[in-house]
Amino acid sequence: MSDQPQWSAVTDWVDTWVLPYFDREVLWPVLIALLGHVVVIVVPLMLAVYRVGSLTAVVGVLFSLSLSVAFCWFEVRHKGRPGSVVVAIALTWAASIGLAVLCERTGLL
């Protein structure tokens, strides 16, 4: 049994719903807003992991990380090289970590 039809469906979905946000400049504000929402969700999870060791938060962070790796892997496989998706994900994680550190040091959250 081949995984080809399943990957074809995933490829079609990503081509339709993910890549246009990176390829079309008119959608960049929407992409920035979506990535900002990801940061707002991931930061409290990171703080919950750090402060209280919440297993639920660990699962949430690991799920987010696995989605990030999957999207990066998909882009490298699809385009043959890292591109804008990898950059956006790296910046999102960097912003999340930076904001979590700032929140922990200043007591914002």
C-alpha positions as a printed NumPy array, in Angstrom:
array([[ 0.   ,  0.   ,  0.   ],
       [ 1.427,  3.367, -1.025],
       [ 1.362,  6.645,  0.887],
       [ 1.304,  8.619, -2.372],
       [-2.459,  9.461, -2.439],
       [-2.327, 10.597,  1.197],
       [ 0.671, 12.875,  0.538],
       [-1.018, 14.183, -2.595],
       [-3.983, 15.303, -0.483],
       [-1.658, 16.973,  2.051],
       [ 0.287, 18.67 , -0.743],
       [-2.91 , 19.964, -2.303],
       [-4.145, 21.271,  1.051],
       [-0.882, 23.078,  1.81 ],
       [-0.726, 24.502, -1.72 ],
       [-4.282, 25.806, -1.367],
       [-4.409, 27.014,  2.247],
       [-0.84 , 27.71 ,  3.455],
       [ 1.496, 28.728,  0.642],
       [-0.676, 31.558, -0.757],
       [-0.062, 33.486,  2.481],
       [ 3.648, 33.451,  1.682],
       [ 3.412, 33.945, -2.084],
       [ 0.859, 36.765, -2.306],
       [ 1.883, 40.084, -0.8  ],
       [-1.722, 41.109, -0.223],
       [-2.078, 38.255,  2.3  ],
       [ 1.045, 39.14 ,  4.326],
       [-0.893, 41.224,  6.909],
       [-3.155, 38.218,  7.517],
       [-0.094, 35.977,  7.871],
       [ 1.479, 38.363, 10.381],
       [-1.755, 38.461, 12.385],
       [-2.005, 34.652, 12.378],
       [ 1.607, 34.252, 13.489],
       [ 1.021, 36.852, 16.218],
       [-1.86 , 34.758, 17.497],
       [ 0.415, 31.719, 17.556],
       [ 2.893, 33.669, 19.703],
       [ 0.101, 34.703, 22.072],
       [-0.912, 31.054, 22.474],
       [ 2.582, 29.548, 22.765],
       [ 3.989, 32.028, 25.319],
       [ 1.576, 31.116, 28.15 ],
       [ 2.171, 27.435, 27.395],
       [ 5.935, 27.95 , 27.681],
       [ 5.495, 29.835, 30.926],
       [ 3.25 , 27.086, 32.33 ],
       [ 5.898, 24.502, 31.449],
       [ 8.663, 26.574, 33.047],
       [ 6.803, 27.699, 36.163],
       [ 4.715, 24.689, 37.171],
       [ 5.754, 21.876, 34.85 ],
       [ 2.208, 21.445, 33.547],
       [ 1.911, 18.24 , 31.53 ],
       [-0.908, 19.743, 29.482],
       [ 1.286, 22.697, 28.572],
       [ 4.137, 20.342, 27.663],
       [ 1.79 , 18.515, 25.301],
       [ 0.689, 21.839, 23.798],
       [ 4.254, 23.036, 23.244],
       [ 5.302, 19.676, 21.782],
       [ 2.269, 19.702, 19.487],
       [ 3.131, 23.225, 18.302],
       [ 6.735, 22.229, 17.796],
       [ 5.764, 19.122, 15.842],
       [ 3.502, 21.19 , 13.568],
       [ 6.37 , 23.617, 13.013],
       [ 8.751, 20.804, 12.115],
       [ 6.153, 19.259,  9.801],
       [ 5.621, 22.538,  7.932],
       [ 9.385, 23.103,  7.639],
       [ 9.92 , 19.539,  6.435],
       [ 7.086, 19.921,  3.939],
       [ 8.539, 23.11 ,  2.488],
       [12.01 , 21.633,  2.126],
       [10.554, 18.532,  0.498],
       [ 8.184, 20.516, -1.725],
       [10.575, 23.283, -2.845],
       [13.855, 21.46 , -2.373],
       [15.222, 24.11 , -0.021],
       [14.212, 26.109,  3.046],
       [12.218, 29.185,  2.188],
       [ 9.763, 31.702,  3.568],
       [ 7.796, 29.157,  5.6  ],
       [10.93 , 28.112,  7.499],
       [11.864, 31.76 ,  8.086],
       [ 8.367, 32.618,  9.346],
       [ 8.326, 29.635, 11.702],
       [11.816, 30.419, 13.024],
       [10.827, 34.053, 13.642],
       [ 7.608, 32.958, 15.349],
       [ 9.482, 30.642, 17.732],
       [12.143, 33.296, 18.364],
       [ 9.419, 35.846, 19.178],
       [ 7.654, 33.328, 21.433],
       [10.825, 32.515, 23.357],
       [11.795, 36.177, 23.603],
       [ 8.365, 37.208, 24.847],
       [ 8.267, 34.316, 27.333],
       [11.64 , 35.376, 28.748],
       [10.495, 39.014, 28.928],
       [ 7.253, 37.987, 30.65 ],
       [ 9.104, 35.818, 33.162],
       [11.634, 38.525, 34.024],
       [ 9.138, 41.373, 34.255],
       [ 6.146, 39.463, 35.623],
       [ 3.857, 40.494, 32.757],
       [ 2.077, 37.142, 32.713]])
